[in-house]
Amino acid sequence: MNYLLKIIIGIWVFVLVGCNKEEDFLIDQRDSFESYLSRQEGEYTVEGGVYRYVVNADREGYESDPVIEYGDSVTFNFAAYTFGSPLGTLFYTNVQEWLPSGSETLNTAYWDMTPRRIRLGYTPLLKGVESGLVGNRMNDSLLLFVTSDLAYGSVNMGALGPDEPTVWSVKINNVVKP
């Protein structure tokens, strides 16, 4: 009986310590995002755990552009980066022209280089990217800062290591209401 109690307590402590380590690195990721964004011009928002910075919010017609909601069809271009300074290393995009020179190490042969069209909330999409799109507007150019738990988690994605935060540069081309 005593032995069983020790095992249960040991498992409980292991789970508790494991959760704290996960929370610690997510807090570090959020702190890094906030530090980076606090040095940028303009303001950022946090929605659904995603840090969102609209690069062109001062454009003419901003207020009249449609706001993205769940159920909308959204067409957008994107480039995904590891988080670093300024953006980190590109690991995925759907725009050939956004590939940096010297990116021959990326195997883009299977990448779809056309604008991505999704129905928000219905088309499979990373949770962080989906949350980051809600509330933005057609014609927005934005940066989405996504913690690893809302991106790829602890999965090693080749150019993107496990538990690595990401930054998504997104240009919203069109929004169609249902």
FIMI-120999 format. One line per 2 residues: number of its first residue (from 1); their letters; for each residue x, z, y of C-alpha. Coordinates in steps of 0.02 Angstrom, whole numbers, always signed. Layout:
BEGIN
NUM	a	X,Z,Y | ... .
This chain:
BEGIN
1	mn	+0,+0,+0 | +141,+48,+119 .
3	yl	+230,-116,+76 | +74,-219,+117 .
5	lk	+54,-130,+284 | +236,-170,+329 .
7	ii	+208,-354,+288 | +51,-363,+395 .
9	ig	+138,-278,+542 | +288,-394,+521 .
11	iw	+177,-549,+525 | +85,-483,+678 .
13	vf	+248,-452,+771 | +313,-625,+722 .
15	vl	+154,-709,+788 | +159,-607,+948 .
17	vg	+341,-649,+983 | +312,-834,+942 .
19	cn	+167,-843,+1064 | +272,-763,+1201 .
21	ke	+411,-891,+1178 | +284,-1033,+1193 .
23	ed	+207,-956,+1346 | +380,-931,+1422 .
25	fl	+432,-1113,+1411 | +263,-1172,+1476 .
27	id	+281,-1053,+1624 | +456,-1123,+1653 .
29	qr	+386,-1301,+1650 | +250,-1256,+1776 .
31	ds	+378,-1167,+1887 | +489,-1322,+1884 .
33	fe	+342,-1434,+1932 | +296,-1319,+2076 .
35	sy	+475,-1312,+2137 | +490,-1502,+2135 .
37	ls	+320,-1532,+2216 | +346,-1402,+2353 .
39	rq	+489,-1511,+2418 | +379,-1668,+2431 .
41	eg	+279,-1724,+2582 | +93,-1703,+2561 .
43	ey	-4,-1587,+2448 | -28,-1574,+2262 .
45	tv	-173,-1506,+2161 | -184,-1428,+1990 .
47	eg	-331,-1482,+1882 | -348,-1442,+1697 .
49	gv	-169,-1378,+1695 | -103,-1545,+1761 .
51	yr	-8,-1553,+1926 | -69,-1703,+2024 .
53	yv	+14,-1781,+2176 | -74,-1930,+2257 .
55	vn	+63,-2034,+2336 | -50,-2141,+2444 .
57	ad	-192,-2022,+2493 | -165,-2068,+2675 .
59	re	-216,-2250,+2648 | -358,-2332,+2741 .
61	gy	-522,-2326,+2643 | -468,-2179,+2534 .
63	es	-629,-2081,+2560 | -740,-2229,+2517 .
65	dp	-655,-2273,+2352 | -753,-2216,+2197 .
67	vi	-703,-2050,+2118 | -663,-2051,+1932 .
69	ey	-778,-1949,+1820 | -797,-1932,+1632 .
71	gd	-886,-2084,+1563 | -813,-2205,+1690 .
73	sv	-715,-2358,+1636 | -544,-2348,+1716 .
75	tf	-409,-2481,+1722 | -235,-2424,+1766 .
77	nf	-49,-2459,+1753 | +73,-2321,+1707 .
79	aa	+252,-2273,+1678 | +293,-2115,+1580 .
81	yt	+451,-2017,+1613 | +534,-1861,+1549 .
83	fg	+529,-1731,+1686 | +689,-1726,+1786 .
85	sp	+750,-1763,+1959 | +680,-1868,+2035 .
87	lg	+572,-1923,+1888 | +685,-1920,+1737 .
89	tl	+704,-2054,+1605 | +572,-2187,+1575 .
91	fy	+509,-2184,+1396 | +350,-2291,+1405 .
93	tn	+262,-2410,+1524 | +135,-2550,+1523 .
95	vq	+214,-2645,+1669 | +362,-2758,+1632 .
97	ew	+416,-2756,+1815 | +428,-2566,+1814 .
99	lp	+563,-2568,+1679 | +729,-2520,+1759 .
101	sg	+877,-2635,+1738 | +982,-2580,+1592 .
103	se	+831,-2524,+1492 | +877,-2634,+1345 .
105	tl	+889,-2477,+1239 | +699,-2460,+1246 .
107	nt	+613,-2558,+1108 | +471,-2636,+1209 .
109	ay	+431,-2770,+1080 | +272,-2678,+1025 .
111	wd	+219,-2614,+1196 | +59,-2684,+1270 .
113	mt	+112,-2745,+1442 | -64,-2763,+1511 .
115	pr	-162,-2641,+1618 | -236,-2501,+1511 .
117	ri	-426,-2497,+1510 | -511,-2341,+1446 .
119	rl	-679,-2255,+1452 | -634,-2081,+1510 .
121	gy	-683,-1950,+1383 | -713,-2079,+1246 .
123	tp	-551,-2176,+1226 | -410,-2076,+1144 .
125	ll	-286,-2024,+1278 | -163,-1882,+1300 .
127	kg	-259,-1729,+1357 | -148,-1707,+1511 .
129	ve	-167,-1887,+1567 | -355,-1881,+1541 .
131	sg	-371,-1719,+1640 | -258,-1789,+1775 .
133	lv	-364,-1945,+1802 | -527,-1850,+1833 .
135	gn	-561,-1831,+2018 | -441,-1967,+2074 .
137	rm	-499,-2126,+2158 | -486,-2312,+2131 .
139	nd	-327,-2378,+2214 | -238,-2209,+2199 .
141	sl	-54,-2210,+2159 | -14,-2041,+2087 .
143	ll	+107,-1936,+1990 | +40,-1827,+1850 .
145	fv	+154,-1684,+1798 | +104,-1637,+1621 .
147	ts	+165,-1485,+1524 | +216,-1518,+1345 .
149	dl	+61,-1433,+1272 | -49,-1562,+1360 .
151	ay	+63,-1709,+1312 | +153,-1726,+1145 .
153	gs	+178,-1542,+1103 | +318,-1501,+983 .
155	vn	+324,-1678,+912 | +488,-1773,+932 .
157	mg	+443,-1943,+1004 | +617,-2019,+997 .
159	al	+665,-2037,+1181 | +555,-1886,+1217 .
161	gp	+608,-1726,+1132 | +493,-1590,+1067 .
163	de	+409,-1475,+1195 | +468,-1586,+1337 .
165	pt	+364,-1599,+1497 | +321,-1772,+1561 .
167	vw	+281,-1860,+1724 | +161,-2006,+1729 .
169	sv	+166,-2128,+1873 | -8,-2205,+1879 .
171	ki	-86,-2343,+1984 | -276,-2345,+1966 .
173	nn	-333,-2526,+1979 | -519,-2514,+1948 .
175	vv	-659,-2390,+1915 | -827,-2445,+1843 .
177	kp	-969,-2320,+1838 | -1080,-2323,+1682 .
